[in-house]
Amino acid sequence: MNLTFARYATDPMLAGNPLGSSSRLTIRAGIKAALAEPLTADERLAFDKIGGGREPPSAPASELVIIAGRASGKTQSMAALVVYLATCRDWPCDPGQIPVVLLLAADREQATVAFRYVLGQLQASPVLSREIDSTTKDRIVLRSGVEIQVATSDFRAVRGRSIVAAVCDEIAFWPITPDSASPDTEVLTALRPGLARFRGSLLICISTPYSMGGALYEYDRRYYGQNDARVLVLKGATRDFNPTFPEDVIADALQKDPAAAAAEYLCQYRTDVASFIDIALVDSLTRSEPRELPRRSITSKGTAIVYVAGIDTSGGRGDAAACSVAHWEDDKVVVDACRRWPAPHDPKAVAAQVSEFLAGYGLQTATGDHYGAELTKTIYADVGVTLLPADAPRSEQYLRLLPLMTTGRVELPPDPTLRVELLGLERKTGRNGKDSVDHRPGAHDDLANAVALAAVAASQGMSAASVELAWAEPSTVFDDYAFRPSDFSRGWFDGY
């Protein structure tokens, strides 16, 4: 069938329930504008509120970007849009060609949210439900031959497809650094040739805003309010798109955490979030080879080498486990080696492999993060490793690592995963003025955490296994990235 979106969105037999109500006027107007369908007087007012002063496109846009507050109904509405494109448009194909609708997110679980909306809307319509030929947990095949598929935001996986529409869900939280495994810009670049195979195809990016960087921010900066014929960017707070959302919930969130709530509900980018470490610094501290240094007993100056280790433990399901070994030599920390065990895995089997790795450096003790507490201690004790809890949380370990890096007192191994994780760390300033460091939403920092634990322990010139780390308060340690002179002259190496 060939219908206008205006008819589809308001017909109770089609998408009338998710898109036909008055509370969905704004999002409905935005979609109609992207498809170059005429707007009613009310829809034009709604469009002007989110369009940044631009005119509605005179021809269908090829890229639609919606930057909206949380609970604005954007994922459900975009699911309705792709159902419309999949069922109410004709997509002529060559023999063997399959027109595909892709639902992409940073991980498969997030992408499945949109997939459930799509399947639910198809099944809820007495008309559209007849268009379903078959379904699996991540694919819907329609009688027309169009397939609706779930996929993760991997630029390698999206190549080679003939794409009718692609929804990039919560793209602000995808990896953004050029050196990450699959940067957001690379995914968009990989999608566009597939979309170009069909006239009228649509690339759809939807998200709440996050930091002032990445593909979403660049869309906003370059196209919002601009009369671009190809790209339409719409932006508004939660209640601009969903006036039924309770105002008191937003007010309460703003009182508790203004920066986070402004991003979540008021559609403002977070100004309290910044990259923790830049590419040039990481590269300048990374040795060319080898990836793992062999065990040695003395330095070139004849002093004894004392190895220390850090472990980021894991339950084996969502996160990787990681281990790093480091030592102090020639006025700097040398990170000898680091290894990572991806999830899913058996924690006991990994603990045995970690034990073997540590034994190669004569170690039976390591500093562990705070994950799992007594359970992980027991698992590692069973394989002969004494796991001591770190004296400070993960964020504090990163803040201790930073001055070592900025003063050139760290040598890093050439491990690509470590590089990606370090570059993905973000620094946030809290309401109390204190900084915290963590990975971006949806990213990981298991290997970086293990390296930080080992490097910080080695920098103290003492074994974390036998001596409590003695640090000053962060406010005195990190001013101007300067250590107290005593930090590097404790005399622990004297006599070797």
C-alpha positions as CSV (number, residue, x, y, z in Angstrom):
1,M,0.0,0.0,0.0
2,N,1.1,3.6,-0.6
3,L,-0.2,6.0,2.0
4,T,0.8,9.5,3.3
5,F,2.3,9.6,6.7
6,A,-0.5,12.0,7.8
7,R,-3.1,9.2,7.0
8,Y,-0.9,6.5,8.6
9,A,-0.3,8.4,11.8
10,T,-3.9,9.2,12.6
11,D,-5.7,6.1,11.3
12,P,-6.6,4.0,14.4
13,M,-6.3,0.9,12.3
14,L,-2.6,1.8,11.6
15,A,-0.5,4.0,13.9
16,G,-3.3,6.0,15.4
17,N,-2.6,4.9,19.0
18,P,1.2,5.8,19.3
19,L,1.1,8.9,17.0
20,G,-2.5,10.1,16.7
21,S,-3.0,11.7,20.1
22,S,-2.7,15.4,20.7
23,S,0.2,14.8,23.0
24,R,2.2,13.5,20.0
25,L,1.5,16.6,17.9
26,T,5.1,17.9,18.0
27,I,6.8,14.7,17.0
28,R,4.2,14.1,14.3
29,A,4.8,17.5,12.9
30,G,8.6,16.9,12.9
31,I,8.2,13.6,11.0
32,K,5.7,15.1,8.5
33,A,8.2,18.0,7.9
34,A,11.0,15.5,7.2
35,L,8.9,13.7,4.7
36,A,7.9,17.1,3.1
37,E,4.2,16.6,3.8
38,P,2.0,19.7,4.3
39,L,1.6,20.8,8.0
40,T,-1.6,22.0,9.6
41,A,-1.5,25.4,11.3
42,D,-1.0,23.7,14.7
43,E,1.7,21.4,13.4
44,R,3.5,24.4,11.9
45,L,3.5,26.1,15.3
46,A,4.9,22.9,16.9
47,F,7.5,22.6,14.2
48,D,8.7,26.2,14.7
49,K,9.2,25.4,18.4
50,I,11.7,22.6,17.6
51,G,13.1,23.6,14.3
52,G,15.4,26.4,15.4
53,G,13.9,29.0,13.1
54,R,14.3,27.1,9.8
55,E,11.6,26.4,7.2
56,P,10.2,22.9,6.8
57,P,12.0,21.1,4.0
58,S,10.5,21.5,0.5
59,A,11.5,18.0,-0.4
60,P,12.0,14.9,1.7
61,A,15.1,15.0,3.9
62,S,17.5,12.1,3.7
63,E,18.7,12.5,7.3
64,L,16.4,13.3,10.3
65,V,18.0,14.1,13.7
66,I,15.9,14.4,16.8
67,I,17.6,15.7,19.9
68,A,15.0,15.4,22.7
69,G,14.8,15.1,26.4
70,R,14.2,11.8,28.1
71,A,10.7,10.3,28.1
72,S,9.8,12.4,25.1
73,G,8.5,9.3,23.2
74,K,11.2,9.5,20.6
75,T,12.0,5.8,20.3
76,Q,8.4,4.8,20.2
77,S,7.7,7.5,17.6
78,M,10.7,6.5,15.4
79,A,9.5,2.9,15.6
80,A,6.2,4.0,14.2
81,L,8.0,5.9,11.4
82,V,10.1,2.9,10.3
83,V,7.0,0.7,10.3
84,Y,5.4,3.3,8.0
85,L,8.5,3.3,5.7
86,A,8.6,-0.5,5.7
87,T,4.9,-1.2,5.1
88,C,3.4,1.9,3.4
89,R,6.1,2.6,0.8
90,D,7.1,0.6,-2.3
91,W,10.8,-0.3,-2.6
92,P,11.6,-1.7,-6.0
93,C,14.4,-4.2,-5.8
94,D,16.7,-6.1,-8.2
95,P,16.5,-9.9,-8.0
96,G,18.1,-11.1,-4.8
97,Q,18.2,-7.6,-3.2
98,I,16.7,-7.4,0.2
99,P,15.5,-3.9,1.5
100,V,16.4,-3.6,5.2
101,V,15.4,-1.5,8.1
102,L,18.2,-1.4,10.6
103,L,17.6,-0.6,14.3
104,L,21.0,0.3,15.7
105,A,22.2,1.1,19.3
106,A,25.4,1.0,21.3
107,D,24.5,-2.6,22.4
108,R,22.0,-5.2,21.3
109,E,19.9,-4.8,24.5
110,Q,19.3,-1.1,23.8
111,A,18.5,-1.8,20.1
112,T,16.0,-4.5,21.2
113,V,13.9,-1.8,22.9
114,A,13.1,-0.2,19.5
115,F,12.6,-3.7,18.0
116,R,9.9,-4.5,20.6
117,Y,8.1,-1.2,19.8
118,V,8.3,-2.0,16.1
119,L,7.0,-5.6,16.5
120,G,4.3,-4.4,19.0
121,Q,3.0,-1.8,16.6
122,L,2.9,-4.3,13.7
123,Q,1.0,-6.8,15.8
124,A,-1.4,-4.3,17.3
125,S,-2.7,-3.2,13.9
126,P,-5.3,-5.5,12.3
127,V,-4.1,-4.2,8.9
128,L,-0.3,-4.3,9.4
129,S,-0.2,-7.6,11.3
130,R,-1.2,-9.3,8.1
131,E,2.1,-8.0,6.5
132,I,4.2,-10.1,8.9
133,D,5.7,-13.2,7.2
134,S,8.0,-14.4,10.0
135,T,9.8,-13.2,13.1
136,T,12.8,-14.1,15.2
137,K,14.2,-12.5,18.3
138,D,16.1,-9.9,16.2
139,R,14.4,-10.0,12.8
140,I,11.0,-9.3,11.2
141,V,10.4,-10.5,7.6
142,L,7.5,-8.8,5.9
143,R,5.5,-10.2,3.0
144,S,6.8,-7.5,0.8
145,G,10.3,-8.8,1.3
146,V,11.4,-5.9,3.6
147,E,13.4,-7.1,6.7
148,I,13.5,-5.2,10.0
149,Q,16.7,-6.1,11.8
150,V,18.4,-5.4,15.1
151,A,22.1,-4.6,15.1
152,T,24.8,-3.0,17.2
153,S,26.6,0.1,16.2
154,D,29.5,-1.6,14.4
155,F,30.5,0.0,11.2
156,R,31.8,-3.3,9.9
157,A,28.5,-5.1,10.4
158,V,26.3,-2.6,8.5
159,R,28.2,-2.7,5.3
160,G,26.9,-4.3,2.1
161,R,23.2,-3.9,2.9
162,S,20.4,-2.2,0.9
163,I,18.9,0.0,3.5
164,V,15.4,1.5,3.5
165,A,15.8,3.2,6.9
166,A,18.3,3.1,9.7
167,V,17.5,4.3,13.3
168,C,20.6,5.2,15.4
169,D,19.1,5.1,18.9
170,E,20.8,7.2,21.6
171,I,23.7,8.1,19.4
172,A,25.1,10.6,21.9
173,F,26.2,7.7,24.0
174,W,28.0,5.8,21.2
175,P,31.8,5.8,21.1
176,I,33.1,9.0,19.7
177,T,36.9,8.9,19.8
178,P,38.5,8.1,16.4
179,D,40.5,5.3,18.0
180,S,37.5,3.5,19.5
181,A,36.4,0.1,18.1
182,S,33.5,1.6,16.2
183,P,33.3,5.5,16.3
184,D,29.8,7.0,15.7
185,T,31.0,8.9,12.6
186,E,32.3,5.7,11.1
187,V,29.0,4.0,11.5
188,L,27.2,6.8,9.8
189,T,29.7,6.8,7.0
190,A,29.2,3.0,6.5
191,L,25.4,3.4,6.5
192,R,25.1,6.1,3.8
193,P,26.1,4.0,0.8
194,G,23.5,1.4,1.7
195,L,20.8,4.1,2.1
196,A,21.7,5.6,-1.3
197,R,20.5,2.5,-3.0
198,F,16.9,3.5,-2.5
199,R,15.3,6.9,-3.4
200,G,13.4,8.1,-0.3
201,S,15.4,6.2,2.3
202,L,16.0,7.9,5.6
203,L,18.8,7.9,8.2
204,I,17.3,8.7,11.6
205,C,19.4,9.7,14.6
206,I,17.6,10.1,17.9
207,S,19.1,10.8,21.4
208,T,19.1,12.9,24.5
209,P,22.2,15.1,24.4
210,Y,25.3,14.3,26.4
211,S,28.8,15.9,26.0
212,M,29.8,18.6,23.6
213,G,31.4,16.2,21.1
214,G,30.5,13.3,18.7
215,A,28.2,13.0,15.7
216,L,25.1,14.3,17.5
217,Y,26.8,17.4,18.7
218,E,28.2,18.0,15.2
219,Y,24.7,17.6,13.6
220,D,23.4,20.2,16.1
221,R,26.2,22.6,15.5
222,R,26.1,22.4,11.7
223,Y,22.5,21.9,10.8
224,Y,20.1,23.0,13.6
225,G,18.1,26.0,12.4
226,Q,19.7,25.8,9.0
227,N,17.6,25.5,5.8
228,D,19.5,22.5,4.6
229,A,17.7,20.5,1.9
230,R,19.2,17.2,3.0
231,V,19.4,17.2,6.9
232,L,16.7,18.2,9.3
233,V,17.6,18.6,12.9
234,L,14.9,19.0,15.5
235,K,15.6,19.8,19.2
236,G,13.4,20.3,22.3
237,A,13.0,19.5,25.9
238,T,11.0,16.6,27.2
239,R,7.8,18.6,27.6
240,D,8.2,20.1,24.2
241,F,7.7,16.7,22.8
242,N,5.6,15.1,25.5
243,P,3.5,17.7,27.5
244,T,2.0,15.0,29.6
245,F,5.3,14.3,31.4
246,P,5.1,15.5,35.1
247,E,6.7,18.8,35.7
248,D,7.4,18.0,39.3
249,V,9.6,15.0,38.3
250,I,11.8,17.4,36.2
251,A,11.9,20.0,39.0
252,D,13.0,17.4,41.6
253,A,15.7,16.1,39.2
254,L,17.0,19.6,38.6
255,Q,17.2,20.2,42.4
256,K,19.2,16.9,43.0
257,D,21.6,17.2,40.0
258,P,21.2,20.3,37.8
259,A,23.8,19.3,35.2
260,A,22.5,15.7,34.7
261,A,18.8,16.8,34.7
262,A,19.4,19.6,32.3
263,A,20.8,17.1,29.8
264,E,18.1,14.5,30.5
265,Y,15.0,16.7,30.4
266,L,15.9,20.2,29.2
267,C,18.0,19.1,26.2
268,Q,21.1,20.9,27.2
269,Y,24.6,19.4,26.6
270,R,26.6,18.7,29.7
271,T,29.3,21.3,30.3
272,D,30.6,19.4,33.4
273,V,31.9,16.5,31.2
274,A,35.3,16.6,29.5
275,S,37.7,14.1,28.1
276,F,40.1,13.0,30.8
277,I,43.2,12.2,28.7
278,D,44.0,13.3,25.2
279,I,45.3,11.2,22.3
280,A,48.7,13.0,22.1
281,L,49.5,12.4,25.8
282,V,48.6,8.7,25.6
283,D,50.6,8.2,22.4
284,S,53.6,10.0,23.8
285,L,53.8,7.6,26.8
286,T,53.3,4.4,24.9
287,R,56.4,2.4,24.0
288,S,56.6,1.0,20.5
289,E,57.3,-2.6,21.6
290,P,57.1,-5.1,23.1
291,R,53.5,-5.5,24.2
292,E,54.7,-7.4,27.3
293,L,58.1,-6.9,28.9
294,P,59.9,-10.0,30.3
295,R,60.6,-10.4,34.0
296,R,63.8,-8.9,35.2
297,S,65.5,-8.8,38.6
298,I,67.4,-5.6,38.5
299,T,67.3,-2.2,36.7
300,S,70.1,-0.9,34.4
301,K,71.3,1.0,37.5
302,G,71.6,-2.2,39.5
303,T,68.6,-1.6,41.8
304,A,66.1,-4.4,42.5
305,I,62.9,-4.4,40.5
306,V,59.8,-5.0,42.7
307,Y,56.7,-5.8,40.7
308,V,53.1,-4.9,41.7
309,A,49.8,-5.8,40.1
310,G,46.3,-4.5,39.8
311,I,43.2,-6.6,39.0
312,D,39.8,-5.4,37.7
313,T,37.7,-8.4,38.7
314,S,34.4,-9.4,37.0
315,G,31.5,-11.7,37.6
316,G,32.0,-13.0,34.0
317,R,28.8,-11.7,32.4
318,G,28.7,-8.0,31.5
319,D,32.3,-6.8,32.0
320,A,35.7,-8.2,31.2
321,A,38.3,-9.0,33.8
322,A,41.7,-7.5,33.5
323,C,45.1,-7.6,35.2
324,S,48.2,-5.4,34.9
325,V,51.8,-5.6,36.2
326,A,54.0,-2.6,36.8
327,H,57.2,-1.5,38.5
328,W,59.2,1.7,39.3
329,E,62.4,2.3,37.3
330,D,64.5,5.3,36.5
331,D,62.1,7.8,38.1
332,K,59.0,6.5,36.3
333,V,56.4,3.8,36.4
334,V,56.8,1.1,33.8
335,V,53.7,-0.9,33.0
336,D,55.2,-4.2,32.0
337,A,52.1,-6.0,30.8
338,C,48.3,-6.0,30.9
339,R,45.8,-8.6,29.9
340,R,42.1,-8.7,29.4
341,W,39.6,-11.6,29.6
342,P,36.4,-10.6,27.7
343,A,32.9,-11.5,29.0
344,P,31.2,-14.0,29.1
345,H,33.7,-16.1,31.0
346,D,34.0,-18.4,34.0
347,P,35.4,-16.3,36.8
348,K,37.2,-19.3,38.4
349,A,38.9,-20.2,35.1
350,V,40.0,-16.6,34.6
351,A,41.3,-16.4,38.1
352,A,43.5,-19.4,37.4
353,Q,44.8,-17.7,34.2
354,V,45.5,-14.5,36.1
355,S,47.4,-16.5,38.7
356,E,49.6,-18.0,36.0
357,F,50.1,-14.5,34.5
358,L,51.2,-13.1,37.9
359,A,53.4,-16.0,38.6
360,G,55.4,-15.0,35.5
361,Y,56.5,-11.9,37.4
362,G,56.9,-13.7,40.8
363,L,53.7,-12.3,42.2
364,Q,51.1,-13.9,44.4
365,T,49.4,-10.7,45.6
366,A,47.6,-7.9,43.8
367,T,45.5,-4.8,44.4
368,G,41.9,-5.4,43.4
369,D,39.0,-3.1,42.7
370,H,35.9,-3.0,44.9
371,Y,33.9,-5.4,42.8
372,G,32.6,-8.6,44.4
373,A,34.4,-8.0,47.8
374,E,34.7,-11.3,49.7
375,L,33.5,-13.5,46.9
376,T,36.3,-12.5,44.5
377,K,38.8,-12.6,47.3
378,T,37.8,-16.3,47.9
379,I,37.9,-17.1,44.2
380,Y,41.5,-15.7,43.8
381,A,42.6,-17.2,47.2
382,D,41.7,-20.6,45.8
383,V,44.3,-20.2,43.0
384,G,47.0,-18.8,45.3
385,V,46.5,-15.1,44.8
386,T,46.0,-12.7,47.7
387,L,43.6,-10.0,46.5
388,L,43.8,-6.9,48.6
389,P,41.1,-4.2,48.2
390,A,42.2,-0.9,46.8
391,D,42.5,2.0,49.3
392,A,40.3,4.2,47.1
393,P,37.6,3.9,44.5
394,R,38.3,3.6,40.8
395,S,37.7,7.3,40.1
396,E,40.3,8.3,42.7
397,Q,42.8,5.9,41.1
398,Y,42.4,7.6,37.8
399,L,42.9,11.0,39.4
400,R,46.1,9.7,41.0
401,L,47.3,8.3,37.7
402,L,46.8,11.6,35.8
403,P,49.7,13.6,37.3
404,L,52.0,10.6,36.7
405,M,51.0,10.8,33.0
406,T,51.2,14.6,32.6
407,T,54.7,14.7,34.1
408,G,55.9,11.9,31.8
409,R,56.4,9.4,34.6
410,V,54.5,6.4,33.0
411,E,55.5,4.0,30.3
412,L,52.5,2.3,28.7
413,P,52.4,-0.9,26.7
414,P,51.2,-0.8,23.1
415,D,47.9,-2.4,23.8
416,P,45.1,-1.1,21.5
417,T,42.3,-1.9,23.9
418,L,44.1,0.0,26.7
419,R,44.5,3.0,24.4
420,V,40.8,3.0,23.5
421,E,39.7,2.7,27.1
422,L,42.0,5.5,28.3
423,L,40.8,7.8,25.6
424,G,37.2,7.0,26.5
425,L,37.5,8.2,30.1
426,E,35.6,11.3,31.0
427,R,36.1,13.8,33.9
428,K,33.0,15.2,35.6
429,T,32.8,18.0,38.1
430,G,30.2,17.4,40.8
431,R,28.0,19.9,42.6
432,N,30.5,19.9,45.5
433,G,33.3,21.0,43.1
434,K,35.1,17.6,43.2
435,D,36.0,15.7,40.1
436,S,35.2,12.2,39.3
437,V,36.4,10.0,36.4
438,D,34.5,7.2,34.6
439,H,34.0,5.7,31.2
440,R,31.4,7.0,28.8
441,P,27.9,5.5,29.1
442,G,28.0,2.1,27.3
443,A,31.8,1.9,27.2
444,H,34.2,-0.1,29.3
445,D,37.4,0.7,31.3
446,D,38.4,-2.7,32.7
447,L,41.9,-2.7,31.4
448,A,42.4,1.0,32.1
449,N,41.3,0.4,35.7
450,A,43.8,-2.5,36.2
451,V,46.6,-0.4,34.8
452,A,45.7,2.5,37.0
453,L,45.7,0.2,40.1
454,A,49.2,-1.2,39.2
455,A,50.7,2.1,38.2
456,V,49.6,4.0,41.2
457,A,50.9,1.2,43.5
458,A,54.2,1.2,41.7
459,S,54.5,5.0,41.9
460,Q,54.6,4.9,45.7
461,G,57.8,2.9,45.8
462,M,56.1,0.3,48.0
463,S,54.2,-3.0,47.6
464,A,50.5,-2.6,47.9
465,A,50.5,-6.1,49.2
466,S,52.3,-5.3,52.4
467,V,52.1,-1.5,53.0
468,E,49.1,0.7,53.1
469,L,49.3,3.4,50.4
470,A,49.9,6.8,52.0
471,W,48.4,9.6,49.9
472,A,47.5,13.2,50.8
473,E,44.0,14.5,50.1
474,P,43.4,14.9,46.4
475,S,43.1,18.7,46.7
476,T,46.8,18.9,47.8
477,V,48.2,16.2,45.6
478,F,46.8,17.4,42.3
479,D,47.1,21.2,42.4
480,D,49.1,22.1,39.3
481,Y,49.7,18.3,38.8
482,A,52.6,18.5,41.3
483,F,53.5,15.8,43.8
484,R,55.1,16.5,47.2
485,P,58.8,15.9,46.9
486,S,58.5,13.2,49.5
487,D,56.3,11.2,47.2
488,F,59.3,10.1,45.2
489,S,61.9,10.1,47.9
490,R,60.6,7.7,50.5
491,G,63.7,5.7,50.3
492,W,62.0,2.4,49.9
493,F,64.4,1.3,47.1
494,D,67.4,2.4,49.1
495,G,69.7,-0.5,50.0
496,Y,69.0,-2.7,46.9
